[in-house]
Amino acid sequence: MDLNGPTLPPRTVAQSQSEMTELILPNDTNTLHNLLGGRLMNFIDLVGAMAAYRHARSHVVTASMEHIDFIAPVHVGDLLILKSSLNRAFRTSMEVGVKVWVENTLIGTHHHVASAYLTFVAVDTQGRRVPVPPLQTETDEEKRRFEDAGRRREAREVEARRRHIPKFEPASPVKR
Ligand SMILES: CC(C)(COP(=O)(O)OP(=O)(O)OC[C@H]1O[C@@H](n2cnc3c(N)ncnc32)[C@H](O)[C@@H]1OP(=O)(O)O)[C@@H](O)C(=O)NCCC(=O)NCCS
């Protein structure tokens, strides 16, 4: 398949923005009754995938999750609010930003507890990569995120070349 086309109609950021709310229960927590980091990453992956699905209107797989900042602990009984938004669409991949807050259910205030950037790749039912629609930015904030996502992609590519990351190469034989 031609991964550069056919040209798909652009979609706005607002068309794929997603939100998820979770009540933190004891099963999600560690011995200090705080939310497990891995469970939070699971929620971040899910809400990020929702935005990617809505933008691509196809299956998506998580290619990477990076720059996760765990800013403050989340406690059992907290109401977690997660919001995801497309930062940029490339050829078959999309960078999604996720921001997480805890809502104080008694007074209705929110405080920021985590942020992350994820890259999803659109695939068909056979797992073959498919092109995604271009992203149409509207606000100054969306335009800034779009530019920042381009810079992060360049930095990732430089780093991958520097580290010579071998992709899907057969494992070397085990030495005895
Ligand atoms: C993600 C995946 C589809 C990429 O396939 P690939 O054959 O390596 O493809 P390429 O290297 O040509 O990259 C394809 C696109 O993904 C992007 N990409 C690949 N690896 C990436 C990474 N680690 N981080 C960010 N983007 C990445 C490339 O930039 C490219 O984007 P573009 O088409 O928009 O230009 C493949 O590595 C895969 O299937 N991984 C497993 C996914 C999965 O199972 N996720 C759940 C984890 S449990």
The ligand as an ORCA input file, in Angstrom:
! r2SCAN-3c Opt
* xyz 0 1
  C       5.084      0.204     15.951
  C       5.373     -0.681     14.735
  C       4.071     -0.928     13.966
  C       6.344      0.084     13.833
  O       6.588     -0.733     12.731
  P       7.966     -0.700     11.904
  O       7.940     -1.766     10.896
  O       9.093     -0.602     12.860
  O       7.792      0.603     11.064
  P       8.741      1.814     10.799
  O      10.049      1.793     11.481
  O       8.751      1.944      9.307
  O       7.891      3.013     11.448
  C       6.532      3.200     11.118
  C       6.053      4.449     11.772
  O       6.099      4.284     13.191
  C       6.958      5.253     13.781
  N       7.676      4.580     14.854
  C       8.252      3.368     14.824
  N       8.816      3.083     16.015
  C       8.597      4.163     16.800
  C       8.936      4.504     18.145
  N       9.627      3.669     18.927
  N       8.545      5.693     18.617
  C       7.843      6.551     17.865
  N       7.486      6.302     16.580
  C       7.862      5.120     16.068
  C       7.885      5.694     12.644
  O       8.375      6.995     12.858
  C       6.940      5.653     11.452
  O       6.091      6.792     11.469
  P       5.481      7.429     10.098
  O       4.928      6.320      9.245
  O       4.392      8.318     10.571
  O       6.591      8.163      9.424
  C       6.026     -2.049     15.143
  O       7.262     -1.775     15.764
  C       5.155     -2.850     16.076
  O       4.232     -3.505     15.661
  N       5.453     -2.803     17.405
  C       4.657     -3.503     18.396
  C       3.419     -2.679     18.759
  C       2.697     -3.262     19.951
  O       2.444     -4.446     19.999
  N       2.374     -2.400     20.914
  C       1.844     -2.817     22.141
  C       2.968     -3.074     23.065
  S       2.606     -4.291     24.247
*
